[in-house]
Each structure stands twice: as C-alpha cells, then as structure tokens.
Amino acid sequence: MAEDLYSDIAERYDWMNVKNPIRDEFFQRLFKKHSVKDLLDCACGTGHELILFHSFGCNVQGSDLSDAMLAQARKNLSEANLQIPLQKIDFRHLDEHF
C-alpha cells in the first residue's frame, strides 16, 4: 500500500478552505438544472463539499484514498451532525464499487 501523503496535513487542510458563495451558487444552479439527486464525491478530502451538496438536498456519499483525509471528513461530518457514507477507494477503481 502506498504511503498516505496527507497524513501530516489532513487536520490542517481545512485552513485552506475559504467560503466561496459564487462557487456554491454555481453548483446549486448546476445541480438544479440537471436534477441531480444522488452523487458520489470521489476524492472527497475533508468532506466540505459533501456537506454543501447535502445542504442542496442531494443524497451524497464520499470516497477518498487517504485514511487521514477520511478521518478528517468523518470529524467534519460529525461536527455538522451528518451521517454520510464514506469509503476508502482509489478513484481509478470506482467502477468496481459503484
């Protein structure tokens, strides 16, 4: 198994997460236009987009290859009082899982 390159920074990764209402609105309009209801955020990182997409009413789940990022995503989801399924999956092999 490859080394987890995010193990040293996952807990600090969210410091780089800056609110971007224009981007959030773009996704909301896009999802509404295409009637998106279910989605997988592959390489979901710390889960912030999962929280955003859930707030749009979407049924979401996340995947990432990094154990450290998934741990931080679980923490962020817990703090948001959300239970969103997360799986450790290499996005190059999604077809084997979904």
N, C-alpha and C positions, 0 to 999 in steps of 0.2 A: 504494500500500500504506500502511496506517495505521501510525503510529508505535508501536513496541513499548514499551508503558507499564511493562513490567517490566525493561527493560534496565538500569536503575540499581539495582535491588534484588534481582534474581534470586539473586545469590551470597549475599546476606544473608537471603533469605526463610526459609531453614530455621531460623534462630534462633527463629522463632515456632513452630516445630514442637515441641510438647510431647507426650511419651508419654501416651497415654490408654488404659490397659488395658480400661476399660469399653467404650469405643467399639470397640476392636479385637475384643473378645469379641462385641459386638453384631453386627459384620459377619461374624465367623466363624459364629455361630449362624444368621444370616440366609442366608448362602451355603449352609450345610449343609442347612437346611430346604428350600431351593428347588433343591438340587442344582446350584448354579452351578459351572460348569467353565470357561467361556470368558467373558471380559469385556473391554470397552473402557472405560478411564478417560479420558473426554473432559475437557478442561481439566485434565490430569494435573499441571500445575505442575511441581514439582521431583521428582516420582516417588515420594514416600514411600508413598502408598497402593498404587502398583504393587508395591513391594517387599513390603508387608504382604499384599496379595492373592495374590502369588506364593507367599508362605510358607504359605498355606492350600492350596496345590496347584492353584491356578487357572492356566489359560493366559491370560495378560494381554497387552494392548497399550495404548499410551497415545497420546493426541493432545493438542496444545495449539496455540494460535495464536501464542504468544510464542517467538521464536527463543531469547531469553535463558533462559526457563524450560526449554525443551527441552534447551539446553546444560547447564544445571544438573542436569536429570533424567539426562542421559547420564553426567555425572560421578558422581552418586549411585548410579546403577545399576552403573557400573564399579567403584566402591568396594565395592559389595555383591557383586561378582563375578557380575553377572547381565547377560544379553543379552536385553533385552525390546524388541520393536519399538516405535519412536516415529515419529509422523508429524506434520507441521505441517498442521493442518486447523482451519478455523473450525467450531465445533460446530454452527453454523446450517446447515452443508452436509454433515453426516455421511452423509446418505442418498446422496450422490454418490460416497462412498468405501467404504461398508460395506454 
